[in-house]
Amino acid sequence: MQQNNNWDTDYEWKSVLLLALGFGLVGLDRWILSSLWPAMSADLGFQPGTVGTLAGLTGITWGIFAIFSGRLADKLGHRKIIISAIILFSLMGGFTGMVQGMVMLVMIRAIMGAAEGSFTAPSFTAVAVASKPERRGLNQGLQQCGFALVGFALAPIIATQLLEAGFHWSIIFWIAAVPGFIVAAFLIKVLKEPQDTMGAKALGVGQEEHKDVKWMSVFSSSNIIVCMIMLMSAMSCVFVMGAMVPVYLTGVLELSPGAMGLVASAVGFGGFFGQFGWPGLSDKFGRKPVCTIGFIGATICVFWFFQTGPSVGALFVSLFLTAFFCLGNVALITGPIATESAPTGLVAASIGIVVGTGEIFGGGVAPAIAGGVANSMGLPSIVWVPVIGVALGIVVSLFLKETAPVKIGAAAPQAVDAIDESGPIA
């Protein structure tokens, strides 16, 4: 086993890699539906805008279960929740290919959202406790960028290429589900409970003396409340674009399925680089200014996207930059800021409440609103849902209190430890 200053780097990189793959498969199983929707709806007679409503339903159940699974993980540990969740959402992804009507589809996607929400907060915390302190932000960004790369970038390409190769949409759902079972098998062998990791004590995760901390103590940090609102703003853009862009590109701009898949993949590639690099920039320049700049950039770029005609290059670039700023902020808010702002013993609960509220509104209500707007006012009108969301984020980010060690004077590798000793930054 490799050691780095007595740190268990072997476990660190194995667990981070597997949990990054797991979160990537969360994105794949969730977002491949959007790219398969034109073929699926043609067979089953569903309306184009209904995909936004389904994305909203998945987001709401994701959010609810993220909130409660985070606190449950703080009390009981990670293994059972994480492994059970990845098996369940993979099953639901495959079962999506077997639906014959809307009622069954709604039930399956709701259960999928619940399983994915249950995976999210505990997996973020599992990465945090596995990571050496000076690599914590990097590793959290690495895990989250898997969602963008696999879910947003590769899912449209996989879906459209398999469709063009002659595979039926029902088979493609099962093809996408299989890797989840493989990752779950590896996690059974590798993943440790938090009290057995080297980083658990520093974060107060899995420690007996912190298990009786009241869940409502999460709200003693004003930054957690600000994070909740900012994440709702960022996710209202990310998930409306993720759900509605494929339908917009084919229905309004009349792109071919192949061109649509290429353009839609920009969300994933832009998000990958944003989630991987944006939190790192905040290590040097501070969380608050980077977050505000991210919302400003997203507002400009999403408006640019909807003003662009059927030019694949221009559409790709504008969507890439929108995702870069938006998903970069998502990683920044749910990773370093939420972790550094969390009360002692409530790291997973804090991440869970931030992710949960962001998902319920940004990933749930906003796509449902966009779907309703598309059905009643036409697809071009959906532009205002993501624009208003990220514009609101600019204002809310001004109320964020800085947590970056470089700005508050704590030694960077021990930023979270210093906050744990003095209480939450609030």
N, C-alpha and C positions, 0 to 999 in steps of 0.2 A: 504494500500500500504506500502510495506517494505521500509525503508529508511536506508541508510548507510552514515552517515555524511551529511544528507540532499540530498543525491543523489537518483534519482529515480531508485532504483535497480529492482523494479517490471517491469518497462518498459525495462530496460536494458536486463534482462535475457529472457523475452518473445521475444523481437525483435531479439536478438542474436540467440536464439534457432530456431525461424521461418526462419531467413535468412540462418542459417546453413543448415536446412532441405531443403530450396529452392536451395541452391548451391549444395547440395547433389543430388537433383533431376536433376539439370543441368547435373551432371556427369552421372546419370543413363540414362537419355534420349539420351545423346550423345554417351556413350560407350557401351550400350547394343547391338548396331548394330554390333560391332566387334564379339561378342560371338554368335550372331544369323546369322552371315554372311555365315558360311558353309552351313546351312540349307536353307537360303534365296537364295544364289547364285546357289545352286543345283536346286531349283525350277524355277528360273528366267534366268538361263544361264549366270550369271555374272562371270568375271574372279576373281581369288583369290586376286590379288594385287589391284583390284579396290577399296577395302575397304580403303586402304591407301589414294587413291586419294580423296575419299569422305570425309575422316577425314580431309584432307588438305583443301578442299573446305569449310567445316564447320568452320575450324580454321580461314580462311581468312575473311569470313563474320563476324565471332565473333570478330576478331581483329578490323576491320573497324568500326563496330558499338560500340565497347568498347571505342574507341577513342572519338567518337562524343557524345555518351551518357554520358560520364563522364563530359564533359564540359556543356552539356545540364542540367545535374542534378545540377551542381554548380549554374546555373542560375534559374532553374525552380523548383527544389526540387526532391524528390525521389519517392513519392508514385505512381504517375501515371506511371512512367517508369518501376518501379520494378514490380508492380502488372500486368500491361499489358504484360510485357515481360514473366512472368512466365506462364500466361495463353496461350500465343502464342506458346512458345516452347513446352508446354505440348501437345497442339493440333498437332503440327508438329511431335512430337514423335509418337502419335497415328496414324496420317496419313501415316507415314512410313510403317506401316503394311498393307496399302491398295494399295501400288504401284504395277504396272504391267510392268513397263519398266524403263530404265535408265533416260530418260528425266524427268519424274515425280519425281524420287528419287533425282536427282540433285537439282531440284527446292525446294523440301521439306527440304532437308538438308541445303541448302543455307539459307532459311528463318529461320530454327531452329538456325543456327549459329548467324544470325543477332539478334534474340531474346535473345539468351544466352549472347551474348556480351553486349547487352543493359542492361541486369540484373546485370552484373558483377561489373563494377566500382561503380555505385550508391549503390549497396548492400554493398560493402566493406566500402564505406564512411558512410552509414547508421549505420553499426556496430561501426565505429569509434566514431561517434557523440553520440551514445547511451551509450558508455562505459565510466566508470569512468577512468580517465587518467592512474592510475596504473594497470588497467586491460585491457587497450587498445590492447596491443600486444597479450595477452592471448586470448582475444575474437576474434581478427582477425585471429589468428591461429585456434581457435575452429571453426569459420565459414568455413575456407578454407578446414579443414580436412574432412568436410562433403562430399566434392567433391571426395576425394580419397576413403573414406570409402564406400559410396554408389555407386559411379560411377565405380571405379576400383576394389573394393573388392567384393561388393555384386552383382553388375550387372552380372559378369560371372557366379556366383553361381545361381542367380535367373534364368538367361537365360537357362543354361544347365539343371538345375533341372526341370524347367517347360517343356522343350523340352522332357526330358526323361519321364516326367509324361504324355506325350501325347498331350500337347497343341501345336497348330500350331504357327509358328513364327509370323504370322500376329496378332494373338490374344495377344501374349506376349507384343507386342509394346503398345497395348491399356492398358493392365494391368499396365505397367510401367508408363503410362501417367496419370492415375487417381489421384495419390497422389498430383500431381502438382496443380490440381484444388482445392483440399482440403486446401493446404498451402496458396494458393492465397486468399481463403475465410477468413482464419484467419488473413492474413496480412491486408486485408481491414479493419478489426476491430481494429488491434493493431498498425500498423505502423504509425508514425508521420512524418510530414514534418520536415526538419532539423532545422528550426528556432524555432520549438517547443520543441527541446530537450535540455538537460542541457550541452551537450558537444559541441554544434555547435559554440558558440562564441570563445572558446579556439582554435578551428581549422580554424576559419574564413569561416565556411561552412554555406550557407544560410543567410549570413548577407548582408544587402543592400550596406554597404560601400565597399564590396569586389566584387560586381557583375559586375563591369566594368573593372576588371583586365583582361588584354589581354591574350588570350590563349597561345600565343607564349612565354610568360614569363616563361612557364614551363621549357624551355630550358636554362634559366639563371642558373639553377642548373646542374653542371657537373655530379653530382651523378645520376640524372634522365637519362642522356644519357648512363652512365655506366649500370644502371639498365636495360635499354632497351636491350642492347647487352647481358647482363648476362641472362636475361629472355629468349631471343631467344635461347641461348645455352642450358639452362636447359630444356626448352620446346621441343627442337628438340629431346632430349632423351625421355622425358616423353611421348610425344604423338606418336612418332614412335613406342615405345614399346607398348603403349596402343592399337594402331591400328593394328600392325603387329604380335604381339606375339601370339594371338590365332591361326592365320593362320600358323605361323612358327611351333608352337607346334604340330599341327595336320598334316601339310603338309610335314615337314622335319623330325621331331622326331617321328611322327606317334603315338602320344598319343591319347587315347580315349577322347570323348567329356567331360566325367566327370573329367578325370585327367587334361585335358586342362583347364577346368573351375577352378579347384583347384589351379593350378600353376598361371594362369592369375590373380587370386584374390590376389596374393602376392603384385601386384602393389598397390592395394587399402589398404591392411593392412600396408604395409611398408610406403606408403604415408600418411596414417592416423597418425601414430606415428611420422613421420618426420614433418608433418605440424603442429602437436599439440605441439611437444617438441623442434624442432630446433630453432624457434624464441625465445623461452624461454632461451635456452642456450646462445643465442647471447646477451640477457639482462645482463648476468654475464660476458661473455668473450669477448664481442664486436661483431659487425656485420661483420666486414671485415674478421677476422680469421676464424670465423665459416663458412662464405660463401665460402672461399677458400678451407677449409677442406671438405666441402660438395661436391664441384666439383671434388676434388681429389678422394674421396671415390666413387663417382658415376662413374668416368672413370674406376677405377679398377673393380668395381662390374659388370658393363654392359659387359665388355670384358670377365669376368669370366662366366657370364650367357651364352654367345654365344659359349664358349668353352666346355660347359657341355653337356653330352649326355642325353638320355631319362631317367634320374633319377629324379623322382618327387620331392624328398626331396632337392637335390642339386639345382635344378631349382628354387624351391620355395624360398630357402634361398638367392640365388644370386639375384633374382628378387626383393625380399623383401628389401634387402639392397640398391639396385639400386634406388628403389622408395623412400626409406627413405631419402637418401641424395638428390636426385633430387627434389622431391616434398617438402622436408624441405626447400631447397633453394628457390623454387618458392614462398612459403609462406613468407619467410624472405624478399625476394626482393620486392614482391608486397604489403606486409604489412608494417612492421616497417620502412624499409629503404625508400621506396617510400613516405610514410606518413611523415617521419622526414625530408626528403629532399625537400618536396613540397613548392613552394612559397605560401605566404599567399593568401587565397581565391581560391586556385587551387588544393586542395587536390584530389577531384574526377577526375579532368582533368589530374593531374599527374599520378594517378593510372591508369586512362584510357589509356593514351599514352604508359605507360610501358606495361600494359596488352595487349593493342592492337597490338603493334609492336611484342611482344613476341608471340602472337597468330598467327599473319599473317605469320611470318617466322617459328617459332618453332612448332606451332600447325597447320600451313597451308602448307607452302612450303616444310618443311622437310618431313612430311608424304607422300606428293605427290611425292617427290623425291624417298623416300623409296619404294613407290608403283611401280614407274617406274623401279627402280633397281630390285625389285622382279620379275617383268614381263619380263625384258630383260636379267638379269644376274642370276636369281634364288634367292629363298628366303634366303639362307645362306649369301648372299652378303649384306643384309641390315644392318649387324653389324656395318659397318663403318659410317653410318649416325649418330646414337646416340653417338658413341665413339668420333668422330671428334667434335660433338657439345659440349659435356661436357669437353673435353680437351681444347677447345677454352675458355670455361668459367673459367678455372683455370687462364689463362693469364689475361683475362679481369678483374677478381675480384681483381687483384693486384692494379688496378687503382681506386678502390673504396675508398672514403674518409669516415672515421668513423663517425657514427651518434649516437651510443649508449650512453645514458646519463652516464653510468658508466665509459666510456672512455673520453668523452668530458667535464665532470665536471658538467653537469646540474643535478639537482635533478630528479631522475627517474620518479616520477609521473608527472612532469611538463616538460618533455623533449621536447614535440612538442610545448608547449606554449613558451618555451625559444627560440626555433628556429623561431617561428612566429615573436617574437619581434626583433630578430637580423637579420632576412632575412634567405634565404635558405642556407643550408650547401653546398657549392660549391667550 
